[in-house]
Amino acid sequence: MQEFGFTVPALIDEANRILAGHGRLEAAKLLGLTSIPCVRVSHMSEA
């Protein structure tokens, strides 16, 4: 992340819950970042 930045955003749902990208979020926290790029996906069901 420090060298190349974010190459793949995290996926979040309508309630801002992370669906994919938990590891990227934790890495960003370790680097002291306060935000990360995300893509909202609203067409997915609970299943």
PQR file of N, CA, C, O and H, with PARSE charges and radii, in Angstrom:
ATOM      1  N   MET A   1       0.814  -1.190   0.000 -0.4000 1.5000
ATOM      2  CA  MET A   1       0.000   0.000   0.000 -0.0000 2.0000
ATOM      3  C   MET A   1       0.860   1.256   0.000  0.5500 1.7000
ATOM      4  O   MET A   1       0.538   2.247  -0.656 -0.5500 1.4000
ATOM      5  N   GLN A   2       1.931   1.200   0.729 -0.4000 1.5000
ATOM      6  CA  GLN A   2       2.790   2.376   0.759 -0.0000 2.0000
ATOM      7  C   GLN A   2       3.425   2.616  -0.603  0.5500 1.7000
ATOM      8  O   GLN A   2       3.570   3.763  -1.027 -0.5500 1.4000
ATOM      9  H   GLN A   2       2.192   0.395   1.262  0.4000 1.0000
ATOM     10  N   GLU A   3       3.801   1.554  -1.285 -0.4000 1.5000
ATOM     11  CA  GLU A   3       4.501   1.712  -2.551 -0.0000 2.0000
ATOM     12  C   GLU A   3       3.564   1.886  -3.742  0.5500 1.7000
ATOM     13  O   GLU A   3       3.821   2.715  -4.615 -0.5500 1.4000
ATOM     14  H   GLU A   3       3.683   0.622  -0.940  0.4000 1.0000
ATOM     15  N   PHE A   4       2.478   1.110  -3.786 -0.4000 1.5000
ATOM     16  CA  PHE A   4       1.598   1.109  -4.956 -0.0000 2.0000
ATOM     17  C   PHE A   4       0.212   1.694  -4.680  0.5500 1.7000
ATOM     18  O   PHE A   4      -0.569   1.866  -5.617 -0.5500 1.4000
ATOM     19  H   PHE A   4       2.270   0.436  -3.077  0.4000 1.0000
ATOM     20  N   GLY A   5      -0.114   2.003  -3.433 -0.4000 1.5000
ATOM     21  CA  GLY A   5      -1.456   2.485  -3.106 -0.0000 2.0000
ATOM     22  C   GLY A   5      -2.450   1.340  -3.124  0.5500 1.7000
ATOM     23  O   GLY A   5      -2.067   0.172  -3.050 -0.5500 1.4000
ATOM     24  H   GLY A   5       0.520   1.864  -2.673  0.4000 1.0000
ATOM     25  N   PHE A   6      -3.706   1.674  -3.221 -0.4000 1.5000
ATOM     26  CA  PHE A   6      -4.751   0.657  -3.288 -0.0000 2.0000
ATOM     27  C   PHE A   6      -4.958   0.266  -4.736  0.5500 1.7000
ATOM     28  O   PHE A   6      -5.235   1.120  -5.578 -0.5500 1.4000
ATOM     29  H   PHE A   6      -4.017   2.622  -3.281  0.4000 1.0000
ATOM     30  N   THR A   7      -4.828  -1.007  -5.032 -0.4000 1.5000
ATOM     31  CA  THR A   7      -5.068  -1.475  -6.392 -0.0000 2.0000
ATOM     32  C   THR A   7      -6.428  -2.137  -6.517  0.5500 1.7000
ATOM     33  O   THR A   7      -6.946  -2.298  -7.621 -0.5500 1.4000
ATOM     34  H   THR A   7      -4.603  -1.701  -4.348  0.4000 1.0000
ATOM     35  N   VAL A   8      -7.014  -2.526  -5.373 -0.4000 1.5000
ATOM     36  CA  VAL A   8      -8.339  -3.140  -5.351 -0.0000 2.0000
ATOM     37  C   VAL A   8      -9.110  -2.535  -4.183  0.5500 1.7000
ATOM     38  O   VAL A   8      -8.664  -2.652  -3.042 -0.5500 1.4000
ATOM     39  H   VAL A   8      -6.593  -2.395  -4.476  0.4000 1.0000
ATOM     40  N   PRO A   9     -10.246  -1.894  -4.426 -0.5600 1.5000
ATOM     41  CA  PRO A   9     -11.011  -1.308  -3.329  0.2800 2.0000
ATOM     42  C   PRO A   9     -11.735  -2.373  -2.509  0.5500 1.7000
ATOM     43  O   PRO A   9     -11.924  -3.500  -2.966 -0.5500 1.4000
ATOM     44  N   ALA A  10     -12.131  -2.008  -1.308 -0.4000 1.5000
ATOM     45  CA  ALA A  10     -12.949  -2.892  -0.479 -0.0000 2.0000
ATOM     46  C   ALA A  10     -14.384  -2.849  -1.004  0.5500 1.7000
ATOM     47  O   ALA A  10     -14.798  -1.862  -1.612 -0.5500 1.4000
ATOM     48  H   ALA A  10     -11.977  -1.093  -0.937  0.4000 1.0000
ATOM     49  N   LEU A  11     -15.133  -3.915  -0.768 -0.4000 1.5000
ATOM     50  CA  LEU A  11     -16.548  -3.953  -1.131 -0.0000 2.0000
ATOM     51  C   LEU A  11     -17.378  -3.772   0.125  0.5500 1.7000
ATOM     52  O   LEU A  11     -17.135  -4.434   1.134 -0.5500 1.4000
ATOM     53  H   LEU A  11     -14.796  -4.717  -0.275  0.4000 1.0000
ATOM     54  N   ILE A  12     -18.362  -2.874   0.071 -0.4000 1.5000
ATOM     55  CA  ILE A  12     -19.235  -2.627   1.215 -0.0000 2.0000
ATOM     56  C   ILE A  12     -20.690  -2.740   0.787  0.5500 1.7000
ATOM     57  O   ILE A  12     -21.017  -2.605  -0.392 -0.5500 1.4000
ATOM     58  H   ILE A  12     -18.559  -2.336  -0.749  0.4000 1.0000
ATOM     59  N   ASP A  13     -21.562  -2.992   1.766 -0.4000 1.5000
ATOM     60  CA  ASP A  13     -22.996  -3.069   1.479 -0.0000 2.0000
ATOM     61  C   ASP A  13     -23.666  -1.738   1.824  0.5500 1.7000
ATOM     62  O   ASP A  13     -22.992  -0.754   2.124 -0.5500 1.4000
ATOM     63  H   ASP A  13     -21.296  -3.101   2.724  0.4000 1.0000
ATOM     64  N   GLU A  14     -24.995  -1.720   1.778 -0.4000 1.5000
ATOM     65  CA  GLU A  14     -25.748  -0.489   2.018 -0.0000 2.0000
ATOM     66  C   GLU A  14     -25.560   0.055   3.432  0.5500 1.7000
ATOM     67  O   GLU A  14     -25.723   1.254   3.661 -0.5500 1.4000
ATOM     68  H   GLU A  14     -25.543  -2.520   1.534  0.4000 1.0000
ATOM     69  N   ALA A  15     -25.219  -0.814   4.379 -0.4000 1.5000
ATOM     70  CA  ALA A  15     -25.020  -0.410   5.775 -0.0000 2.0000
ATOM     71  C   ALA A  15     -23.546  -0.139   6.077  0.5500 1.7000
ATOM     72  O   ALA A  15     -23.161  -0.042   7.242 -0.5500 1.4000
ATOM     73  H   ALA A  15     -25.086  -1.787   4.194  0.4000 1.0000
ATOM     74  N   ASN A  16     -22.725  -0.018   5.038 -0.4000 1.5000
ATOM     75  CA  ASN A  16     -21.286   0.221   5.171 -0.0000 2.0000
ATOM     76  C   ASN A  16     -20.533  -0.920   5.853  0.5500 1.7000
ATOM     77  O   ASN A  16     -19.466  -0.705   6.428 -0.5500 1.4000
ATOM     78  H   ASN A  16     -23.038  -0.097   4.092  0.4000 1.0000
ATOM     79  N   ARG A  17     -21.083  -2.122   5.790 -0.4000 1.5000
ATOM     80  CA  ARG A  17     -20.381  -3.297   6.313 -0.0000 2.0000
ATOM     81  C   ARG A  17     -19.461  -3.822   5.227  0.5500 1.7000
ATOM     82  O   ARG A  17     -19.837  -3.871   4.056 -0.5500 1.4000
ATOM     83  H   ARG A  17     -21.950  -2.297   5.323  0.4000 1.0000
ATOM     84  N   ILE A  18     -18.272  -4.209   5.608 -0.4000 1.5000
ATOM     85  CA  ILE A  18     -17.305  -4.710   4.629 -0.0000 2.0000
ATOM     86  C   ILE A  18     -17.664  -6.135   4.241  0.5500 1.7000
ATOM     87  O   ILE A  18     -17.809  -7.012   5.093 -0.5500 1.4000
ATOM     88  H   ILE A  18     -17.966  -4.169   6.559  0.4000 1.0000
ATOM     89  N   LEU A  19     -17.802  -6.348   2.944 -0.4000 1.5000
ATOM     90  CA  LEU A  19     -18.076  -7.676   2.408 -0.0000 2.0000
ATOM     91  C   LEU A  19     -16.791  -8.360   1.966  0.5500 1.7000
ATOM     92  O   LEU A  19     -16.666  -9.580   2.077 -0.5500 1.4000
ATOM     93  H   LEU A  19     -17.683  -5.636   2.252  0.4000 1.0000
ATOM     94  N   ALA A  20     -15.849  -7.593   1.473 -0.4000 1.5000
ATOM     95  CA  ALA A  20     -14.548  -8.105   1.044 -0.0000 2.0000
ATOM     96  C   ALA A  20     -13.534  -6.996   1.232  0.5500 1.7000
ATOM     97  O   ALA A  20     -13.814  -5.834   0.937 -0.5500 1.4000
ATOM     98  H   ALA A  20     -15.951  -6.602   1.384  0.4000 1.0000
ATOM     99  N   GLY A  21     -12.363  -7.349   1.720 -0.4000 1.5000
ATOM    100  CA  GLY A  21     -11.328  -6.355   1.931 -0.0000 2.0000
ATOM    101  C   GLY A  21     -10.963  -6.138   3.378  0.5500 1.7000
ATOM    102  O   GLY A  21     -10.366  -5.119   3.725 -0.5500 1.4000
ATOM    103  H   GLY A  21     -12.136  -8.292   1.960  0.4000 1.0000
ATOM    104  N   HIS A  22     -11.319  -7.093   4.232 -0.4000 1.5000
ATOM    105  CA  HIS A  22     -11.016  -6.966   5.661 -0.0000 2.0000
ATOM    106  C   HIS A  22      -9.521  -6.822   5.910  0.5500 1.7000
ATOM    107  O   HIS A  22      -9.101  -6.020   6.744 -0.5500 1.4000
ATOM    108  H   HIS A  22     -11.804  -7.921   3.950  0.4000 1.0000
ATOM    109  N   GLY A  23      -8.724  -7.592   5.192 -0.4000 1.5000
ATOM    110  CA  GLY A  23      -7.268  -7.524   5.354 -0.0000 2.0000
ATOM    111  C   GLY A  23      -6.712  -6.181   4.913  0.5500 1.7000
ATOM    112  O   GLY A  23      -5.814  -5.632   5.553 -0.5500 1.4000
ATOM    113  H   GLY A  23      -9.065  -8.244   4.514  0.4000 1.0000
ATOM    114  N   ARG A  24      -7.248  -5.652   3.819 -0.4000 1.5000
ATOM    115  CA  ARG A  24      -6.811  -4.329   3.352 -0.0000 2.0000
ATOM    116  C   ARG A  24      -7.159  -3.250   4.359  0.5500 1.7000
ATOM    117  O   ARG A  24      -6.385  -2.315   4.566 -0.5500 1.4000
ATOM    118  H   ARG A  24      -7.977  -6.097   3.300  0.4000 1.0000
ATOM    119  N   LEU A  25      -8.322  -3.373   4.987 -0.4000 1.5000
ATOM    120  CA  LEU A  25      -8.711  -2.408   6.021 -0.0000 2.0000
ATOM    121  C   LEU A  25      -7.740  -2.464   7.199  0.5500 1.7000
ATOM    122  O   LEU A  25      -7.298  -1.426   7.691 -0.5500 1.4000
ATOM    123  H   LEU A  25      -8.951  -4.132   4.819  0.4000 1.0000
ATOM    124  N   GLU A  26      -7.412  -3.666   7.648 -0.4000 1.5000
ATOM    125  CA  GLU A  26      -6.500  -3.803   8.782 -0.0000 2.0000
ATOM    126  C   GLU A  26      -5.108  -3.280   8.437  0.5500 1.7000
ATOM    127  O   GLU A  26      -4.461  -2.644   9.269 -0.5500 1.4000
ATOM    128  H   GLU A  26      -7.772  -4.509   7.249  0.4000 1.0000
ATOM    129  N   ALA A  27      -4.646  -3.542   7.221 -0.4000 1.5000
ATOM    130  CA  ALA A  27      -3.347  -3.019   6.789 -0.0000 2.0000
ATOM    131  C   ALA A  27      -3.378  -1.495   6.753  0.5500 1.7000
ATOM    132  O   ALA A  27      -2.412  -0.848   7.158 -0.5500 1.4000
ATOM    133  H   ALA A  27      -5.172  -4.059   6.545  0.4000 1.0000
ATOM    134  N   ALA A  28      -4.463  -0.923   6.277 -0.4000 1.5000
ATOM    135  CA  ALA A  28      -4.592   0.533   6.225 -0.0000 2.0000
ATOM    136  C   ALA A  28      -4.556   1.129   7.629  0.5500 1.7000
ATOM    137  O   ALA A  28      -3.948   2.176   7.849 -0.5500 1.4000
ATOM    138  H   ALA A  28      -5.247  -1.449   5.948  0.4000 1.0000
ATOM    139  N   LYS A  29      -5.207   0.460   8.572 -0.4000 1.5000
ATOM    140  CA  LYS A  29      -5.172   0.935   9.965 -0.0000 2.0000
ATOM    141  C   LYS A  29      -3.746   0.942  10.494  0.5500 1.7000
ATOM    142  O   LYS A  29      -3.329   1.892  11.157 -0.5500 1.4000
ATOM    143  H   LYS A  29      -5.701  -0.391   8.392  0.4000 1.0000
ATOM    144  N   LEU A  30      -2.996  -0.122  10.200 -0.4000 1.5000
ATOM    145  CA  LEU A  30      -1.610  -0.195  10.661 -0.0000 2.0000
ATOM    146  C   LEU A  30      -0.756   0.933  10.073  0.5500 1.7000
ATOM    147  O   LEU A  30       0.194   1.394  10.705 -0.5500 1.4000
ATOM    148  H   LEU A  30      -3.334  -0.893   9.661  0.4000 1.0000
ATOM    149  N   LEU A  31      -1.100   1.369   8.865 -0.4000 1.5000
ATOM    150  CA  LEU A  31      -0.385   2.460   8.221 -0.0000 2.0000
ATOM    151  C   LEU A  31      -0.876   3.837   8.661  0.5500 1.7000
ATOM    152  O   LEU A  31      -0.319   4.859   8.258 -0.5500 1.4000
ATOM    153  H   LEU A  31      -1.872   0.994   8.352  0.4000 1.0000
ATOM    154  N   GLY A  32      -1.927   3.859   9.494 -0.4000 1.5000
ATOM    155  CA  GLY A  32      -2.458   5.124   9.984 -0.0000 2.0000
ATOM    156  C   GLY A  32      -3.401   5.820   9.023  0.5500 1.7000
ATOM    157  O   GLY A  32      -3.689   7.006   9.186 -0.5500 1.4000
ATOM    158  H   GLY A  32      -2.379   3.029   9.821  0.4000 1.0000
ATOM    159  N   LEU A  33      -3.885   5.094   8.019 -0.4000 1.5000
ATOM    160  CA  LEU A  33      -4.829   5.695   7.074 -0.0000 2.0000
ATOM    161  C   LEU A  33      -6.200   5.835   7.728  0.5500 1.7000
ATOM    162  O   LEU A  33      -6.597   4.988   8.528 -0.5500 1.4000
ATOM    163  H   LEU A  33      -3.651   4.131   7.887  0.4000 1.0000
ATOM    164  N   THR A  34      -6.909   6.882   7.397 -0.4000 1.5000
ATOM    165  CA  THR A  34      -8.228   7.116   7.997 -0.0000 2.0000
ATOM    166  C   THR A  34      -9.371   6.795   7.050  0.5500 1.7000
ATOM    167  O   THR A  34     -10.533   6.794   7.455 -0.5500 1.4000
ATOM    168  H   THR A  34      -6.586   7.571   6.747  0.4000 1.0000
ATOM    169  N   SER A  35      -9.051   6.522   5.792 -0.4000 1.5000
ATOM    170  CA  SER A  35     -10.083   6.112   4.838 -0.0000 2.0000
ATOM    171  C   SER A  35      -9.452   5.217   3.782  0.5500 1.7000
ATOM    172  O   SER A  35      -8.246   5.264   3.540 -0.5500 1.4000
ATOM    173  H   SER A  35      -8.106   6.523   5.463  0.4000 1.0000
ATOM    174  N   ILE A  36     -10.294   4.404   3.162 -0.4000 1.5000
ATOM    175  CA  ILE A  36      -9.837   3.529   2.088 -0.0000 2.0000
ATOM    176  C   ILE A  36     -10.854   3.603   0.955  0.5500 1.7000
ATOM    177  O   ILE A  36     -12.017   3.927   1.196 -0.5500 1.4000
ATOM    178  H   ILE A  36     -11.274   4.366   3.358  0.4000 1.0000
ATOM    179  N   PRO A  37     -10.438   3.309  -0.276 -0.5600 1.5000
ATOM    180  CA  PRO A  37     -11.401   3.308  -1.373  0.2800 2.0000
ATOM    181  C   PRO A  37     -12.336   2.103  -1.262  0.5500 1.7000
ATOM    182  O   PRO A  37     -11.914   0.993  -0.938 -0.5500 1.4000
ATOM    183  N   CYS A  38     -13.612   2.354  -1.541 -0.4000 1.5000
ATOM    184  CA  CYS A  38     -14.629   1.305  -1.443 -0.0000 2.0000
ATOM    185  C   CYS A  38     -15.550   1.355  -2.649  0.5500 1.7000
ATOM    186  O   CYS A  38     -15.706   2.391  -3.295 -0.5500 1.4000
ATOM    187  H   CYS A  38     -13.955   3.256  -1.804  0.4000 1.0000
ATOM    188  N   VAL A  39     -16.151   0.218  -2.932 -0.4000 1.5000
ATOM    189  CA  VAL A  39     -17.199   0.121  -3.932 -0.0000 2.0000
ATOM    190  C   VAL A  39     -18.419  -0.437  -3.216  0.5500 1.7000
ATOM    191  O   VAL A  39     -18.349  -1.489  -2.582 -0.5500 1.4000
ATOM    192  H   VAL A  39     -16.024  -0.623  -2.407  0.4000 1.0000
ATOM    193  N   ARG A  40     -19.541   0.276  -3.320 -0.4000 1.5000
ATOM    194  CA  ARG A  40     -20.784  -0.189  -2.690 -0.0000 2.0000
ATOM    195  C   ARG A  40     -21.482  -1.155  -3.640  0.5500 1.7000
ATOM    196  O   ARG A  40     -21.694  -0.840  -4.811 -0.5500 1.4000
ATOM    197  H   ARG A  40     -19.598   1.131  -3.836  0.4000 1.0000
ATOM    198  N   VAL A  41     -21.833  -2.313  -3.138 -0.4000 1.5000
ATOM    199  CA  VAL A  41     -22.601  -3.297  -3.922 -0.0000 2.0000
ATOM    200  C   VAL A  41     -23.943  -3.473  -3.229  0.5500 1.7000
ATOM    201  O   VAL A  41     -24.009  -3.879  -2.068 -0.5500 1.4000
ATOM    202  H   VAL A  41     -21.660  -2.569  -2.186  0.4000 1.0000
ATOM    203  N   SER A  42     -25.005  -3.165  -3.949 -0.4000 1.5000
ATOM    204  CA  SER A  42     -26.340  -3.216  -3.346 -0.0000 2.0000
ATOM    205  C   SER A  42     -27.206  -4.294  -3.967  0.5500 1.7000
ATOM    206  O   SER A  42     -28.351  -4.476  -3.555 -0.5500 1.4000
ATOM    207  H   SER A  42     -24.951  -2.835  -4.892  0.4000 1.0000
ATOM    208  N   HIS A  43     -26.686  -5.011  -4.948 -0.4000 1.5000
ATOM    209  CA  HIS A  43     -27.480  -6.025  -5.631 -0.0000 2.0000
ATOM    210  C   HIS A  43     -27.292  -7.416  -5.032  0.5500 1.7000
ATOM    211  O   HIS A  43     -27.856  -8.379  -5.550 -0.5500 1.4000
ATOM    212  H   HIS A  43     -25.756  -4.863  -5.283  0.4000 1.0000
ATOM    213  N   MET A  44     -26.520  -7.549  -3.961 -0.4000 1.5000
ATOM    214  CA  MET A  44     -26.247  -8.857  -3.393 -0.0000 2.0000
ATOM    215  C   MET A  44     -27.223  -9.178  -2.262  0.5500 1.7000
ATOM    216  O   MET A  44     -27.603  -8.294  -1.495 -0.5500 1.4000
ATOM    217  H   MET A  44     -26.062  -6.766  -3.540  0.4000 1.0000
ATOM    218  N   SER A  45     -27.624 -10.431  -2.163 -0.4000 1.5000
ATOM    219  CA  SER A  45     -28.534 -10.866  -1.093 -0.0000 2.0000
ATOM    220  C   SER A  45     -27.715 -11.419   0.069  0.5500 1.7000
ATOM    221  O   SER A  45     -26.501 -11.586  -0.046 -0.5500 1.4000
ATOM    222  H   SER A  45     -27.315 -11.150  -2.787  0.4000 1.0000
ATOM    223  N   GLU A  46     -28.378 -11.702   1.182 -0.4000 1.5000
ATOM    224  CA  GLU A  46     -27.743 -12.296   2.356 -0.0000 2.0000
ATOM    225  C   GLU A  46     -27.074 -13.629   2.000  0.5500 1.7000
ATOM    226  O   GLU A  46     -25.999 -13.953   2.504 -0.5500 1.4000
ATOM    227  H   GLU A  46     -29.364 -11.566   1.276  0.4000 1.0000
ATOM    228  N   ALA A  47     -27.719 -14.376   1.140 -0.4000 1.5000
ATOM    229  CA  ALA A  47     -27.174 -15.693   0.722 -0.0000 2.0000
ATOM    230  C   ALA A  47     -25.902 -15.482  -0.056  0.5500 1.7000
ATOM    231  O   ALA A  47     -25.282 -16.448  -0.500 -0.5500 1.4000
ATOM    232  H   ALA A  47     -28.592 -14.113   0.730  0.4000 1.0000
TER
END
